[in-house]
């Protein structure tokens, strides 16, 4: 028989997983943006690499900001639980 799970810890785990996925996606989009910029720089900046670089940079920022904030929140809650600092 499995012990009953704490709904707060379950939600915290879910948010941590969401934050981790958001950070990976955001940094991956930054990488794509950097690659598009480098390609555009090497080929004379046609509209395609410039558009890809700009769109992926904005999309990466939109994903990364909340992911980082949620990740810090989860870390702070875990630390407060460990230190019994509520």
N, C-alpha and C positions, 0 to 999 in steps of 0.2 A: 504494500500500500504506500503510495507516495504522500509525503506530507503536504498539507495545504500551502499554496504559494502566497506570498505577500503581494497584493495587487500593486503596491507602490514600487516594489523592486521589479516586478514584471514590466511596469510602464517605463521605469528607468532603463531597464535593459533594452526595451524596444526603442526608446529615444537614443540610447547610445549607439545602437545598430544603425538607426536612421542618420545620425550625425556622422558616423564613420563612412557610410555610403555616400553621403553628401560631400564630405571632404574629398573622398576619392574621385568622385565625378567632377567636382570643381577643379581640383588640381589637374585632372586629366584634360579638362577643357582648356586650362591654362597652357598645358603642353601642346595641345593642338593649335592654340593661338600662336604660340612661339614658333612652331614649325611652319605655320602659314606665313608668319611674318618673315622668317628666314627665307622661305621659298620666294616670297614676293620681293624681298631685298635682292636675291640672286637673279631674279628674272625681270626686274624692272617695274614691279608693282602694277600689275594689271588689276582690274577691278575684282576678280575672283579671290586671289589671296588676301587682298585688303578687306574684303567683305567677310571672308571666313575668319580672319584674325579678329576683326572688330566684334562680330557676333559671338564667337566662342569666348572672347574675353569678358563680354558683358554677361553671358550665360554662366560662365564660371564664377563670376563675382556674385551673381544672384543666388547660386547654389551654395557657395562657400560661406558667405556671411552668416546665414542662420545656422549652418552646420557647425561652425566654430563656436558660436554663442551657445547652442544647445550642448555641445561637447563640454564646454567649460562649466555649464550648469550641472551636468551630470557628474563631472569630476568633483565639483564643490560639494554636491550632495553626498557622494560616496565618502569624501574626506570627512565631512561633518558626521556621518554615521560612524566611521571608524574611530574618530576622536571623541565621540559622544558630545558634540559641541553644538547641539541645537539649543 
